[in-house]
Amino acid sequence: MNWVNIGWWVAYACIAIVLQSLLSGMDFLLPGFILAIQERSGVQFAWVTVFFLLLQEGMGSMAFGGVLLWYALTVLLFYVGHSLFEAENFLFIFLLSGCLGAMHYVVFSIMAGLQDIPVHAQTLLDESVFQALLTPFIWRLVHYSRRFIRREDPA
C-alpha cells in the first residue's frame, strides 16, 4: 500500500463518518468494505477490516460483536454470490445489498434483544431497507473514485 492509497482510505473513512453522523443507523463504511473485498489485496483488506471494525464498534451504542458479525456475513455473502455473479456487476452489488439489508435487521434485532436495548422494529426495518437501497449507489461512487487511485498504484 502506498501513501496515496492510505490517504484515500482515510479520506473515505472521514467522509463516511460524517455521513453516518447525519443519518444514524446507516453504515456508510460498508460500500468501502465491499470494495476492499473486491480488490483482492490481502494486506489492504486486513487493514481496512480492522480499521472499519474499530471505527464502527467505537461509534456504536451496542456492546462489541454486532458489526463484527455483520461484516463477517458480508464476506460470506460476497464469496457465495461471487461464485454466481461478476463481482463488479451492479446487479450483484444490488442483490448483495438486499441480503445485507435483511441481515442488518436480523443481526441488530438479535443483538439489541441480547443486550436489553429497546428497539423500535419499524425504525430498524426502515434503516435496513434504506441501507439496502443506498449501498449500491454509494458503492458505485466509491468504485469510480477508487479507479483514479488504482491507476497510479504500480502494484
Solvent accessible surface area in square Angstrom, and as a share of the most:
residue,aa,sasa,rsa
1,M,101,0.45
2,N,47,0.24
3,W,212,0.74
4,V,73,0.42
5,N,4,0.02
6,I,61,0.31
7,G,38,0.36
8,W,33,0.12
9,W,7,0.03
10,V,73,0.42
11,A,52,0.40
12,Y,20,0.08
13,A,2,0.01
14,C,70,0.42
15,I,105,0.53
16,A,1,0.01
17,I,54,0.27
18,V,87,0.50
19,L,67,0.33
20,Q,24,0.11
21,S,87,0.56
22,L,130,0.65
23,L,79,0.39
24,S,93,0.60
25,G,35,0.33
26,M,10,0.05
27,D,7,0.04
28,F,8,0.03
29,L,0,0.00
30,L,0,0.00
31,P,0,0.00
32,G,0,0.00
33,F,1,0.01
34,I,0,0.00
35,L,3,0.01
36,A,0,0.00
37,I,5,0.02
38,Q,17,0.08
39,E,26,0.12
40,R,156,0.57
41,S,43,0.28
42,G,59,0.56
43,V,100,0.57
44,Q,6,0.03
45,F,55,0.23
46,A,52,0.40
47,W,165,0.58
48,V,5,0.03
49,T,25,0.15
50,V,79,0.45
51,F,78,0.33
52,F,0,0.00
53,L,22,0.11
54,L,121,0.60
55,L,40,0.20
56,Q,14,0.06
57,E,28,0.12
58,G,65,0.62
59,M,82,0.37
60,G,45,0.44
61,S,108,0.70
62,M,45,0.20
63,A,59,0.46
64,F,134,0.56
65,G,16,0.15
66,G,2,0.02
67,V,19,0.11
68,L,76,0.38
69,L,83,0.41
70,W,3,0.01
71,Y,3,0.01
72,A,55,0.43
73,L,38,0.19
74,T,0,0.00
75,V,39,0.23
76,L,103,0.51
77,L,45,0.22
78,F,1,0.00
79,Y,110,0.42
80,V,85,0.49
81,G,12,0.11
82,H,55,0.25
83,S,91,0.58
84,L,135,0.67
85,F,77,0.32
86,E,118,0.53
87,A,6,0.05
88,E,84,0.38
89,N,61,0.31
90,F,59,0.25
91,L,94,0.47
92,F,4,0.02
93,I,0,0.00
94,F,82,0.34
95,L,80,0.40
96,L,7,0.03
97,S,1,0.01
98,G,37,0.35
99,C,64,0.38
100,L,1,0.00
101,G,3,0.03
102,A,53,0.41
103,M,57,0.26
104,H,12,0.05
105,Y,68,0.26
106,V,64,0.37
107,V,6,0.03
108,F,29,0.12
109,S,41,0.26
110,I,97,0.49
111,M,27,0.12
112,A,2,0.02
113,G,54,0.52
114,L,135,0.67
115,Q,53,0.23
116,D,129,0.67
117,I,57,0.29
118,P,128,0.80
119,V,65,0.37
120,H,122,0.55
121,A,61,0.47
122,Q,94,0.42
123,T,69,0.40
124,L,11,0.06
125,L,79,0.39
126,D,78,0.41
127,E,42,0.19
128,S,4,0.03
129,V,77,0.44
130,F,88,0.37
131,Q,4,0.02
132,A,15,0.12
133,L,92,0.46
134,L,43,0.21
135,T,2,0.01
136,P,0,0.00
137,F,111,0.46
138,I,26,0.13
139,W,0,0.00
140,R,65,0.24
141,L,127,0.63
142,V,10,0.06
143,H,15,0.07
144,Y,101,0.39
145,S,45,0.29
146,R,7,0.02
147,R,114,0.42
148,F,127,0.53
149,I,28,0.14
150,R,114,0.42
151,R,173,0.63
152,E,116,0.52
153,D,40,0.21
154,P,128,0.80
155,A,125,0.97
